[in-house]
């Protein structure tokens, strides 16, 4: 199978073609997914809950993500592989760069970070240094304590306008992909149509 790239996904967006993305944590499942034609995978900090048995993603470390990223890469050598930067792994742009380098060396093609406009300088720093970035808006599990639980985000005009503004700011800073989690369908459509990136 030919390697999947960010450019492949951007072409899908331009041609209005859908693509599937799946979360993987280990060699066996990554190989199974790749053999079935799933060619975009995420090593998510959700492994803290699904693999490690924690009640949130907060205990996950960069070392955990790097370990699972390397395993997934071995199982799916041609997939486009995203890796989360976990809680407090990108509090500053410099810290984000150091931790992104760790997961990129483990086999990631791109890092995913949770948050909006406050991450603009971080996204710029990473992309200027050859680290592709996927933004993540809406329900961002690393912020579960601020949200008071796992709840739909972006309801109401002010909240939806804020998420749209965040999405545009991340894209302008250099983010090449965006994950929207647990937002109203109408808002997801609005943001998707406003962005040039998938």
C-alpha positions as CSV (number, residue, x, y, z in Angstrom):
1,X,0.0,0.0,0.0
2,X,1.2,3.5,-0.9
3,X,1.9,5.7,2.2
4,X,-0.9,8.1,3.1
5,X,0.2,11.7,3.6
6,X,-1.3,14.9,4.8
7,X,-1.4,15.9,1.1
8,X,-3.6,12.8,0.4
9,X,-6.1,14.0,3.0
10,X,-6.1,17.6,1.7
11,X,-6.9,16.2,-1.7
12,X,-9.8,14.3,-0.2
13,X,-11.1,17.5,1.3
14,X,-10.8,19.4,-2.0
15,X,-12.6,16.6,-3.9
16,X,-15.2,16.3,-1.1
17,X,-14.2,12.6,-0.4
18,X,-14.5,11.2,3.0
19,X,-11.8,9.3,4.8
20,X,-11.8,7.1,7.9
21,X,-9.6,7.6,10.9
22,X,-9.3,5.1,13.7
23,X,-7.6,5.0,17.1
24,X,-5.0,2.3,17.6
25,X,-2.7,1.5,20.5
26,X,-0.7,-1.6,19.5
27,X,0.9,-3.6,16.7
28,X,-1.8,-6.2,16.3
29,X,-4.8,-3.9,15.9
30,X,-2.8,-1.4,13.8
31,X,-1.9,-4.3,11.4
32,X,-5.5,-5.5,11.3
33,X,-6.7,-2.0,10.6
34,X,-4.1,-1.4,7.9
35,X,-4.9,-4.8,6.3
36,X,-8.5,-3.6,6.0
37,X,-7.5,-0.4,4.3
38,X,-7.8,2.0,7.2
39,X,-4.8,4.3,6.5
40,X,-5.1,7.2,9.0
41,X,-4.6,6.2,12.7
42,X,-4.3,8.1,16.0
43,X,-2.4,7.0,19.0
44,X,-4.6,8.8,21.5
45,X,-4.1,9.7,25.1
46,X,-7.4,7.8,25.5
47,X,-5.1,4.8,26.1
48,X,-5.1,6.0,29.7
49,X,-8.7,4.9,30.0
50,X,-8.9,2.1,27.5
51,X,-5.6,0.4,28.0
52,X,-4.3,1.6,31.4
53,X,-7.6,1.6,33.3
54,X,-7.5,5.2,34.5
55,X,-10.7,7.3,34.8
56,X,-9.4,10.1,32.6
57,X,-6.6,10.8,30.1
58,X,-4.7,13.0,32.5
59,X,-2.2,10.4,33.8
60,X,-0.8,9.5,30.3
61,X,2.8,10.5,29.7
62,X,4.8,11.4,26.6
63,X,6.7,8.1,27.2
64,X,3.4,6.2,27.1
65,X,2.4,7.9,23.8
66,X,5.9,7.2,22.3
67,X,5.8,3.5,23.3
68,X,2.4,3.0,21.7
69,X,3.3,5.1,18.7
70,X,6.3,2.9,17.9
71,X,4.1,-0.3,18.2
72,X,1.4,1.1,15.9
73,X,4.0,2.3,13.4
74,X,5.4,-1.3,13.2
75,X,1.9,-2.6,12.5
76,X,0.9,0.0,10.0
77,X,4.1,1.2,8.3
78,X,2.3,3.1,5.5
79,X,-0.5,4.8,7.5
80,X,-0.6,8.5,8.3
81,X,0.0,8.3,12.1
82,X,-1.1,11.0,14.5
83,X,0.0,11.0,18.1
84,X,-1.5,13.0,20.9
85,X,0.6,15.2,23.1
86,X,-0.8,14.4,26.5
87,X,-1.9,16.6,29.4
88,X,0.7,19.3,30.2
89,X,3.1,18.1,27.5
90,X,2.7,21.4,25.6
91,X,2.3,24.1,28.3
92,X,4.9,26.2,26.4
93,X,5.9,26.1,22.8
94,X,9.4,24.9,23.7
95,X,8.0,22.0,25.8
96,X,5.7,21.2,22.9
97,X,8.6,21.0,20.5
98,X,10.7,18.8,22.7
99,X,7.8,16.4,23.3
100,X,6.7,16.4,19.7
101,X,10.2,15.4,18.7
102,X,10.0,12.4,21.0
103,X,6.8,11.1,19.5
104,X,7.9,11.9,15.9
105,X,11.1,9.9,16.5
106,X,8.8,7.1,17.7
107,X,7.1,7.0,14.3
108,X,4.3,9.7,14.3
109,X,3.8,11.8,11.2
110,X,1.9,14.5,13.0
111,X,1.0,15.5,16.6
112,X,-2.4,16.3,17.9
113,X,-3.0,19.0,20.5
114,X,-6.1,20.1,22.3
115,X,-7.1,23.7,22.6
116,X,-7.9,26.9,20.7
117,X,-6.4,30.3,20.1
118,X,-4.1,30.1,23.1
119,X,-2.1,27.5,21.1
120,X,-1.3,29.7,18.1
121,X,2.3,30.4,19.0
122,X,2.8,26.7,19.8
123,X,1.4,25.6,16.4
124,X,3.6,28.2,14.6
125,X,6.7,27.0,16.4
126,X,6.0,23.3,15.7
127,X,5.1,23.8,12.0
128,X,8.1,26.1,11.4
129,X,10.2,23.3,12.7
130,X,8.8,20.6,10.4
131,X,6.3,19.1,13.0
132,X,2.8,18.9,11.4
133,X,0.0,19.7,13.8
134,X,-3.6,18.5,14.1
135,X,-5.8,20.7,16.2
136,X,-8.5,19.3,18.5
137,X,-11.6,21.4,19.5
138,X,-14.9,20.8,21.1
139,X,-14.9,18.2,23.9
140,X,-11.2,18.1,24.7
141,X,-10.8,15.4,27.3
142,X,-7.7,17.0,28.9
143,X,-10.0,19.8,30.0
144,X,-12.6,17.5,31.6
145,X,-12.1,19.1,35.0
146,X,-12.9,22.5,33.6
147,X,-15.9,21.3,31.7
148,X,-17.3,19.4,34.7
149,X,-17.5,16.1,32.8
150,X,-17.7,14.8,29.3
151,X,-20.3,17.2,27.7
152,X,-21.2,18.5,24.3
153,X,-19.4,21.7,23.5
154,X,-20.3,24.7,21.3
155,X,-23.9,25.0,22.1
156,X,-25.3,28.6,21.7
157,X,-24.1,31.4,19.5
158,X,-21.3,32.6,21.6
159,X,-19.8,29.2,22.2
160,X,-20.1,28.1,18.6
161,X,-18.6,31.4,17.3
162,X,-15.7,30.9,19.7
163,X,-15.0,27.4,18.4
164,X,-15.2,28.7,14.8
165,X,-12.7,31.5,15.7
166,X,-10.4,28.9,17.4
167,X,-10.5,26.7,14.3
168,X,-9.7,29.5,11.9
169,X,-6.8,30.7,14.2
170,X,-5.3,27.2,14.4
171,X,-5.5,26.8,10.6
172,X,-3.9,30.3,10.1
173,X,-1.1,29.3,12.5
174,X,-0.3,26.2,10.4
175,X,-2.5,23.4,11.7
176,X,-3.1,21.0,8.8
177,X,-5.9,18.9,10.3
178,X,-8.6,19.4,12.8
179,X,-10.5,17.0,15.0
180,X,-13.9,18.2,16.2
181,X,-15.3,16.1,19.1
182,X,-18.7,16.2,20.6
183,X,-20.0,19.4,19.0
184,X,-23.5,19.9,17.4
185,X,-23.7,18.7,13.8
186,X,-24.6,22.1,12.5
187,X,-21.5,23.6,14.1
188,X,-19.2,20.8,12.8
189,X,-20.6,21.5,9.3
190,X,-20.0,25.2,9.7
191,X,-16.4,24.8,10.8
192,X,-15.7,22.2,8.2
193,X,-16.9,24.4,5.4
194,X,-15.0,27.4,6.7
195,X,-11.7,25.6,6.8
196,X,-9.4,24.8,3.8
197,X,-7.9,21.9,5.7
198,X,-9.5,18.6,6.5
